[in-house]
Amino acid sequence: MRSKRALRYGLLGLSAALIGVGLLRQEHLEVLGKAVRICLECVGIG
C-alpha cells in the first residue's frame, strides 16, 4: 500500500515538473497556434 502511494506522488511530481518545463519553453503557445489553425481549416477559413 505504501509503495502505491509513493508511486502516485512520484508520478504527480514528475507530471508537474514536465508541465513546468513545457511552460518555461512556451510550448503551450505552439499547441494553441496549431489548434487555431486546425479549427480554421475545419470551418473552411484557413
PyRosetta script that sets phi, psi and omega in degrees:
from pyrosetta import init, pose_from_sequence

init()
pose = pose_from_sequence("MRSKRALRYGLLGLSAALIGVGLLRQEHLEVLGKAVRICLECVGIG")
pose.set_psi(1, -37.6)
pose.set_omega(1, -178.0)
pose.set_phi(2, -69.6)
pose.set_psi(2, -34.9)
pose.set_omega(2, -179.1)
pose.set_phi(3, -70.8)
pose.set_psi(3, -32.0)
pose.set_omega(3, 175.6)
pose.set_phi(4, -63.9)
pose.set_psi(4, -42.5)
pose.set_omega(4, -179.9)
pose.set_phi(5, -64.6)
pose.set_psi(5, -42.4)
pose.set_omega(5, 179.0)
pose.set_phi(6, -63.6)
pose.set_psi(6, -40.9)
pose.set_omega(6, 178.1)
pose.set_phi(7, -63.4)
pose.set_psi(7, -42.9)
pose.set_omega(7, 179.6)
pose.set_phi(8, -61.7)
pose.set_psi(8, -47.4)
pose.set_omega(8, -179.5)
pose.set_phi(9, -67.9)
pose.set_psi(9, -34.2)
pose.set_omega(9, 176.6)
pose.set_phi(10, -63.8)
pose.set_psi(10, -44.8)
pose.set_omega(10, 178.2)
pose.set_phi(11, -66.9)
pose.set_psi(11, -36.5)
pose.set_omega(11, 176.8)
pose.set_phi(12, -63.0)
pose.set_psi(12, -44.6)
pose.set_omega(12, 178.2)
pose.set_phi(13, -63.9)
pose.set_psi(13, -42.7)
pose.set_omega(13, 178.3)
pose.set_phi(14, -63.2)
pose.set_psi(14, -42.0)
pose.set_omega(14, 178.8)
pose.set_phi(15, -62.2)
pose.set_psi(15, -45.1)
pose.set_omega(15, 179.5)
pose.set_phi(16, -63.1)
pose.set_psi(16, -39.4)
pose.set_omega(16, 179.6)
pose.set_phi(17, -65.4)
pose.set_psi(17, -43.3)
pose.set_omega(17, -179.5)
pose.set_phi(18, -68.7)
pose.set_psi(18, -35.4)
pose.set_omega(18, 175.1)
pose.set_phi(19, -64.1)
pose.set_psi(19, -41.8)
pose.set_omega(19, 178.1)
pose.set_phi(20, -61.7)
pose.set_psi(20, -42.2)
pose.set_omega(20, 178.2)
pose.set_phi(21, -63.4)
pose.set_psi(21, -42.2)
pose.set_omega(21, 178.3)
pose.set_phi(22, -62.2)
pose.set_psi(22, -39.6)
pose.set_omega(22, 178.6)
pose.set_phi(23, -67.8)
pose.set_psi(23, -39.3)
pose.set_omega(23, 178.7)
pose.set_phi(24, -65.0)
pose.set_psi(24, -34.1)
pose.set_omega(24, 179.3)
pose.set_phi(25, -84.5)
pose.set_psi(25, 0.5)
pose.set_omega(25, 179.0)
pose.set_phi(26, 58.1)
pose.set_psi(26, 38.5)
pose.set_omega(26, 178.7)
pose.set_phi(27, -73.3)
pose.set_psi(27, -21.5)
pose.set_omega(27, 179.2)
pose.set_phi(28, -63.7)
pose.set_psi(28, -30.0)
pose.set_omega(28, 178.4)
pose.set_phi(29, -69.3)
pose.set_psi(29, -36.6)
pose.set_omega(29, 177.6)
pose.set_phi(30, -65.7)
pose.set_psi(30, -43.8)
pose.set_omega(30, 179.3)
pose.set_phi(31, -63.4)
pose.set_psi(31, -42.6)
pose.set_omega(31, 178.7)
pose.set_phi(32, -63.3)
pose.set_psi(32, -41.9)
pose.set_omega(32, 179.0)
pose.set_phi(33, -62.5)
pose.set_psi(33, -42.1)
pose.set_omega(33, 178.1)
pose.set_phi(34, -65.8)
pose.set_psi(34, -39.1)
pose.set_omega(34, 179.5)
pose.set_phi(35, -64.0)
pose.set_psi(35, -40.2)
pose.set_omega(35, 178.9)
pose.set_phi(36, -64.8)
pose.set_psi(36, -43.5)
pose.set_omega(36, 179.3)
pose.set_phi(37, -62.8)
pose.set_psi(37, -41.5)
pose.set_omega(37, 179.1)
pose.set_phi(38, -63.9)
pose.set_psi(38, -43.5)
pose.set_omega(38, -179.3)
pose.set_phi(39, -64.3)
pose.set_psi(39, -40.9)
pose.set_omega(39, 179.8)
pose.set_phi(40, -66.4)
pose.set_psi(40, -34.6)
pose.set_omega(40, 176.7)
pose.set_phi(41, -67.1)
pose.set_psi(41, -38.0)
pose.set_omega(41, -180.0)
pose.set_phi(42, -65.4)
pose.set_psi(42, -37.7)
pose.set_omega(42, 179.7)
pose.set_phi(43, -74.9)
pose.set_psi(43, -26.2)
pose.set_omega(43, 179.0)
pose.set_phi(44, 102.8)
pose.set_psi(44, 9.2)
pose.set_omega(44, -179.2)
pose.set_phi(45, -88.2)
pose.set_psi(45, -39.5)
pose.set_omega(45, -171.7)
pose.set_phi(46, -91.6)
pose.dump_pdb("model.pdb")
